[in-house]
Amino acid sequence: MPINYKNIHIGTFIETRVSECNIKVSRICNLFDCIEKDVEEMYKQKDMDTGILLKWSKLLKYDFFRIYTQHLVLFSPPALPDKKEPDQKSKLPQFRKNIYTKVMIDFILELISTEQKTIRQVIDEYKIPKTTLYKWISKYKIDKI
Protein backbone atom coordinates (compact mmCIF):
# COMPACT_ATOMS: atom_id res chain seq x y z
CA MET A 1 0.00 0.00 0.00
CA PRO A 2 1.60 3.29 -1.04
CA ILE A 3 1.84 5.96 1.64
CA ASN A 4 0.24 9.33 0.99
CA TYR A 5 2.96 11.68 2.21
CA LYS A 6 0.88 14.73 1.35
CA ASN A 7 -1.95 13.98 3.81
CA ILE A 8 -0.51 12.28 6.87
CA HIS A 9 -2.89 10.77 9.45
CA ILE A 10 -0.46 9.68 12.15
CA GLY A 11 -3.05 7.84 14.27
CA THR A 12 -3.74 5.44 11.42
CA PHE A 13 -0.04 4.67 11.03
CA ILE A 14 0.28 4.04 14.77
CA GLU A 15 -2.76 1.75 14.82
CA THR A 16 -1.34 -0.22 11.88
CA ARG A 17 2.02 -0.63 13.61
CA VAL A 18 0.38 -1.70 16.90
CA SER A 19 -1.49 -4.37 14.97
CA GLU A 20 1.69 -5.53 13.19
CA CYS A 21 3.58 -5.78 16.48
CA ASN A 22 0.73 -7.48 18.36
CA ILE A 23 1.11 -5.05 21.26
CA LYS A 24 -1.54 -5.51 23.95
CA VAL A 25 -3.71 -2.52 24.81
CA SER A 26 -2.92 -3.05 28.50
CA ARG A 27 0.79 -2.45 27.81
CA ILE A 28 -0.02 0.74 25.89
CA CYS A 29 -2.29 1.94 28.69
CA ASN A 30 0.47 1.34 31.24
CA LEU A 31 3.00 3.31 29.18
CA PHE A 32 0.70 6.28 28.60
CA ASP A 33 -1.04 6.02 31.99
CA CYS A 34 -4.44 6.05 30.30
CA ILE A 35 -7.47 3.88 29.60
CA GLU A 36 -8.33 1.92 26.47
CA LYS A 37 -10.71 4.62 25.27
CA ASP A 38 -7.82 7.16 25.27
CA VAL A 39 -5.74 4.81 23.10
CA GLU A 40 -8.63 4.50 20.63
CA GLU A 41 -8.83 8.31 20.53
CA MET A 42 -5.11 8.51 19.71
CA TYR A 43 -5.70 6.24 16.72
CA LYS A 44 -8.23 8.80 15.43
CA GLN A 45 -5.83 11.75 15.69
CA LYS A 46 -4.50 13.26 12.48
CA ASP A 47 -1.76 15.10 14.40
CA MET A 48 -0.08 14.33 17.69
CA ASP A 49 2.10 16.00 20.33
CA THR A 50 5.77 15.23 19.66
CA GLY A 51 6.36 13.87 23.16
CA ILE A 52 3.56 11.36 22.71
CA LEU A 53 4.75 10.50 19.20
CA LEU A 54 8.24 9.89 20.61
CA LYS A 55 6.79 7.41 23.14
CA TRP A 56 4.93 5.61 20.34
CA SER A 57 8.13 5.49 18.27
CA LYS A 58 10.05 3.90 21.13
CA LEU A 59 7.29 1.44 22.04
CA LEU A 60 6.72 0.31 18.47
CA LYS A 61 10.38 0.54 17.39
CA TYR A 62 9.41 2.66 14.39
CA ASP A 63 10.47 6.23 13.58
CA PHE A 64 7.14 7.96 12.94
CA PHE A 65 8.96 11.28 12.54
CA ARG A 66 10.42 10.03 9.26
CA ILE A 67 6.97 10.12 7.73
CA TYR A 68 6.99 13.88 8.28
CA THR A 69 10.57 14.15 7.03
CA GLN A 70 9.54 12.50 3.78
CA HIS A 71 6.72 15.01 3.48
CA LEU A 72 9.24 17.84 3.82
CA VAL A 73 11.55 16.33 1.23
CA LEU A 74 8.71 15.88 -1.24
CA PHE A 75 6.58 18.96 -0.69
CA SER A 76 8.62 21.83 0.72
CA PRO A 77 10.58 24.12 -1.58
CA PRO A 78 14.36 24.08 -1.28
CA ALA A 79 15.64 26.62 1.21
CA LEU A 80 17.03 29.78 -0.30
CA PRO A 81 19.93 31.54 1.39
CA ASP A 82 18.81 34.46 3.54
CA LYS A 83 20.21 37.58 1.86
CA LYS A 84 19.43 39.89 4.79
CA GLU A 85 22.02 38.51 7.20
CA PRO A 86 24.49 36.34 5.27
CA ASP A 87 27.11 36.14 8.04
CA GLN A 88 24.75 34.90 10.72
CA LYS A 89 24.75 31.12 11.19
CA SER A 90 21.93 29.23 12.86
CA LYS A 91 22.62 27.51 16.15
CA LEU A 92 20.19 24.75 15.16
CA PRO A 93 21.49 21.53 13.59
CA GLN A 94 21.65 21.68 9.78
CA PHE A 95 20.35 18.77 7.69
CA ARG A 96 20.65 18.00 4.02
CA LYS A 97 17.23 18.12 2.39
CA ASN A 98 17.87 15.92 -0.61
CA ILE A 99 18.48 12.58 1.03
CA TYR A 100 16.28 10.10 -0.78
CA THR A 101 15.23 6.96 1.06
CA LYS A 102 14.31 3.72 -0.69
CA VAL A 103 10.68 4.22 0.35
CA MET A 104 10.62 7.65 -1.25
CA ILE A 105 12.32 6.41 -4.43
CA ASP A 106 9.75 3.60 -4.68
CA PHE A 107 6.95 6.12 -4.18
CA ILE A 108 8.24 8.37 -6.99
CA LEU A 109 8.89 5.47 -9.37
CA GLU A 110 5.44 4.05 -8.70
CA LEU A 111 3.89 7.38 -9.66
CA ILE A 112 5.74 7.19 -12.97
CA SER A 113 5.16 3.48 -13.67
CA THR A 114 1.43 3.74 -12.97
CA GLU A 115 1.30 6.88 -15.11
CA GLN A 116 -0.12 8.98 -12.29
CA LYS A 117 2.63 11.51 -13.06
CA THR A 118 4.98 12.06 -15.96
CA ILE A 119 8.72 12.36 -15.53
CA ARG A 120 8.42 16.10 -16.18
CA GLN A 121 5.74 16.45 -13.48
CA VAL A 122 7.91 14.59 -10.95
CA ILE A 123 10.91 16.79 -11.75
CA ASP A 124 8.85 19.98 -11.48
CA GLU A 125 6.72 19.09 -8.45
CA TYR A 126 9.31 17.32 -6.29
CA LYS A 127 12.43 19.19 -7.50
CA ILE A 128 14.28 15.95 -8.18
CA PRO A 129 17.16 16.48 -10.59
CA LYS A 130 16.57 14.97 -14.02
CA THR A 131 19.80 12.94 -13.90
CA THR A 132 18.91 11.53 -10.48
CA LEU A 133 15.47 10.47 -11.65
CA TYR A 134 16.84 8.78 -14.79
CA LYS A 135 19.44 6.96 -12.66
CA TRP A 136 16.63 5.60 -10.48
CA ILE A 137 14.65 4.52 -13.53
CA SER A 138 17.70 2.74 -14.93
CA LYS A 139 18.75 1.19 -11.62
CA TYR A 140 15.29 -0.09 -10.69
CA LYS A 141 14.35 -1.10 -14.25
CA ILE A 142 11.21 0.97 -14.68
CA ASP A 143 9.74 0.29 -18.11
CA LYS A 144 7.38 3.23 -18.50
CA ILE A 145 9.31 6.36 -19.41
Salt bridges, closest charged atoms under 4 A:
GLU20 OE1 - ARG17 NH1 3.47
GLU41 OE2 - LYS44 NZ 3.69
ASP63 OD2 - ARG66 NE 3.46
ASP106 OD1 - LYS102 NZ 2.55
GLU115 OE2 - LYS144 NZ 3.94
ASP124 OD1 - ARG120 NH1 3.14
GLU125 OE1 - LYS117 NZ 2.94
